[in-house]
């Protein structure tokens, strides 16, 4: 079953599909409806990031995906694009910050989350940083400044605005803070060149920058949002789940097991496994940044999804006027039926 390769789709195409209520018709139609597990899709197309390993890739390497195969078709540039490509059938599964998923579902995008993907804890989190000689230290200092982040409308934007609101800024004052999209790979240099005043970033890019010195951490998402939390989940379209339930179950079980393997295995062994996976790829990808991996960041065993994965962002969007109160229910956005760790709770 051949599918078209993923590419960046014009936003208007997605919007037009949504407006006529035929999004499912825009999706790739070359997969026959599954009548049994033998006829279900066994080659899952997806996106990933060079020089890193995601949980589906780890699951595949550990042998947890059974007869399923992964077929990388492009590099990921962020959750909103992942939602578009999944909804339009260009990839089979995607992942995104849950706030972005909620906004998509509110516009009639038929996707459903099945397992946790990333999150924040004491070792793995998103933070805000300035140069040591910067006068910026408090929320009011953000007024009139430029804040860089990997993508708008997702985790980082929610974080900044909540931090500023908690700091007492009015909506008019918050509107005076300019949010700028900057790739994570360029964020540090842009800050050091003083082209931006603050950068929001995480993971390897952040750790590498902090190691070089000269930065001050202003706040972390786990402080602003009240502790450890799963911030994003992996999703399929509802149509794909209906047509490929056994595949989705095998995939979800495998990813859940991979999350627990990474949680329970000594950090050095996890990093070594990641290095092996990346080194085996074509394209001579660097493994230098893998040494900064610290934890899964996922709050629950096996990536089991909870209402709070979504409810905090639903409330945020309602307060922000982007959702009507009661328009979206957290329980409608995900299913744990395929995750064995949910059954054991």
HELIX and SHEET records of a PDB file:
HELIX    1   1 UNK A   11  UNK A   19  1                                   9    
HELIX    2   2 UNK A   23  UNK A   26  1                                   4    
HELIX    3   3 UNK A   37  UNK A   39  5                                   3    
HELIX    4   4 UNK A   55  UNK A   62  1                                   8    
HELIX    5   5 UNK A   79  UNK A   87  1                                   9    
HELIX    6   6 UNK A   98  UNK A  106  1                                   9    
HELIX    7   7 UNK A  139  UNK A  142  5                                   4    
HELIX    8   8 UNK A  155  UNK A  166  1                                  12    
HELIX    9   9 UNK A  171  UNK A  174  1                                   4    
HELIX   10  10 UNK A  184  UNK A  192  1                                   9    
HELIX   11  11 UNK A  203  UNK A  212  1                                  10    
HELIX   12  12 UNK A  221  UNK A  224  1                                   4    
HELIX   13  13 UNK A  238  UNK A  243  1                                   6    
HELIX   14  14 UNK A  245  UNK A  264  1                                  20    
HELIX   15  15 UNK A  267  UNK A  279  1                                  13    
HELIX   16  16 UNK A  288  UNK A  292  5                                   5    
HELIX   17  17 UNK A  301  UNK A  303  5                                   3    
HELIX   18  18 UNK A  308  UNK A  319  1                                  12    
HELIX   19  19 UNK A  330  UNK A  332  5                                   3    
HELIX   20  20 UNK A  340  UNK A  343  1                                   4    
SHEET    1   A 2 UNK A  43  UNK A  48  0                                        
SHEET    2   A 2 UNK A  69  UNK A  75  1                                        
SHEET    1   B 3 UNK A  94  UNK A  97  0                                        
SHEET    2   B 3 UNK A 229  UNK A 237 -1                                        
SHEET    3   B 3 UNK A 111  UNK A 120 -1                                        
SHEET    1   C 5 UNK A 178  UNK A 181  0                                        
SHEET    2   C 5 UNK A 146  UNK A 149  1                                        
SHEET    3   C 5 UNK A 198  UNK A 202  1                                        
SHEET    4   C 5 UNK A 126  UNK A 131 -1                                        
SHEET    5   C 5 UNK A 215  UNK A 220 -1                                        
END                                                                             
